[in-house]
């Protein structure tokens, strides 16, 4: 399946989970321009980080089970400038469903991916690296790496 064959539709999870510097939007909060059920109210004028973001599901590289609104997670490249094989995948979980990544069929797929690449999972401010054997390692990032810089740092 290709990205052209998929559309965001009812999913706005990328309007909730990531930090967006251009909009001064903190993690895990709805963007003030998101209208669940209707879409982005500034879609034509949305900032570059929104325009450039393509989740793993929208890219067409994963099965339909990974539709973010259904699975309650966004999967994406860990470091967008590099390939998934080189840098691995980031899984951002909706904090309203903190164990979504542990449910099947997601957990078995994450473990399979962990055989060949780095898998990092963020639930709120907690970051976990999942190893192929199912072991979990707490990953420590600074608050600004997770939440974006504080207003006095900008």
C-alpha positions in Angstrom: 0.0 0.0 0.0 1.3 3.5 -0.7 0.9 6.8 1.1 -1.3 8.0 -1.8 -3.8 5.3 -1.0 -4.1 6.3 2.6 -5.6 9.5 4.1 -5.6 10.7 7.7 -9.4 10.8 7.8 -10.7 10.8 11.3 -7.2 10.5 12.9 -5.7 13.6 14.5 -3.3 11.8 16.9 -0.3 13.7 15.4 -2.2 16.9 16.5 -2.1 15.6 20.1 1.1 13.7 20.9 4.2 15.5 19.6 5.7 18.8 20.7 5.3 21.5 18.0 7.7 24.4 18.3 5.9 26.5 15.7 2.7 26.4 17.6 4.2 26.3 21.1 2.2 23.1 21.6 3.3 20.8 24.5 3.4 17.1 24.2 0.3 15.1 24.8 -2.1 18.0 24.5 -4.5 18.8 21.7 -3.3 21.5 19.3 -5.6 24.5 19.5 -6.2 24.2 15.8 -7.3 20.5 15.9 -11.0 19.9 15.7 -11.6 16.1 16.3 -14.1 14.8 13.8 -13.5 17.7 11.5 -9.7 17.9 11.0 -7.1 20.7 11.2 -8.7 24.2 11.2 -5.5 25.7 9.6 -4.7 22.8 7.3 -3.8 25.0 4.3 -1.6 27.2 6.4 -0.3 24.6 8.9 3.4 24.9 9.9 6.3 23.1 8.2 6.7 20.5 10.9 3.0 19.4 10.4 3.4 19.4 6.6 6.5 17.3 6.7 5.3 14.7 9.2 4.2 11.4 7.8 3.5 8.6 10.3 4.4 5.0 9.6 0.8 4.2 8.8 0.3 7.0 6.3 3.6 6.2 4.6 2.1 2.8 3.7 5.0 0.9 5.3 2.9 -0.9 7.9 -0.4 -2.8 8.1 -3.7 -1.2 8.6 -3.7 -2.3 12.3 -1.3 0.6 12.9 -3.9 3.3 12.0 -3.1 5.7 14.9 -6.7 6.4 15.8 -7.3 2.7 16.3 -4.0 1.6 17.9 -3.6 4.8 20.0 0.0 5.1 18.9 2.0 6.9 16.3 4.9 5.2 14.7 7.6 7.1 12.9 11.3 7.2 12.1 13.3 8.0 15.3 15.5 10.4 13.4 13.7 11.7 10.2 16.9 12.6 8.3 18.1 8.9 8.4 16.6 5.7 7.4 14.5 3.5 9.7 17.1 0.7 9.4 19.9 3.1 10.6 18.0 4.9 13.4 15.0 2.8 14.2 11.5 3.6 15.0 9.8 5.9 17.6 6.5 4.8 19.0 4.6 7.6 20.7 1.7 6.3 22.8 -1.4 8.2 23.7 -1.1 8.7 27.5 -4.8 8.0 27.8 -4.0 4.4 26.7 -0.5 3.9 28.3 -0.5 0.1 27.7 -1.6 0.2 24.1 1.9 -0.8 22.9 1.8 -3.9 25.1 -1.4 -5.2 23.5 -1.4 -7.7 20.7 -0.9 -7.7 17.8 1.3 -4.6 18.4 3.7 -6.0 21.0 4.7 -9.0 18.9 5.3 -6.7 16.0 7.4 -4.3 18.0 9.5 -7.2 19.3 10.0 -8.4 15.8 11.1 -5.0 14.6 13.4 -4.8 17.6 15.3 -7.8 16.1 16.6 -5.5 13.4 16.4 -1.9 14.6 16.1 0.3 17.6 12.6 0.7 19.0 11.9 3.5 21.4 8.5 4.0 23.0 7.4 7.2 24.6 4.4 7.2 27.0 4.1 10.7 28.5 7.6 11.6 29.8 8.8 8.0 30.1 10.9 6.6 27.3 11.6 2.9 26.9 13.9 1.0 24.6 12.4 -2.3 23.7 14.9 -5.1 23.1 14.4 -8.1 20.8 14.1 -10.4 23.8 11.3 -8.3 25.3 13.7 -6.6 27.9 12.9 -3.0 28.5 15.5 -0.3 29.2 14.6 3.1 30.5 16.0 5.8 28.2 16.9 9.1 29.9 16.4 12.2 27.9 16.4 15.8 29.2 12.9 17.3 29.6 13.6 19.6 26.6 14.4 16.6 24.4 11.0 15.2 25.2 8.8 18.3 25.8 10.7 20.9 23.7 12.5 23.8 25.2 11.0 25.8 28.1 9.7 29.2 27.1 12.7 30.9 28.8 15.0 28.8 26.7 13.6 29.9 23.3 
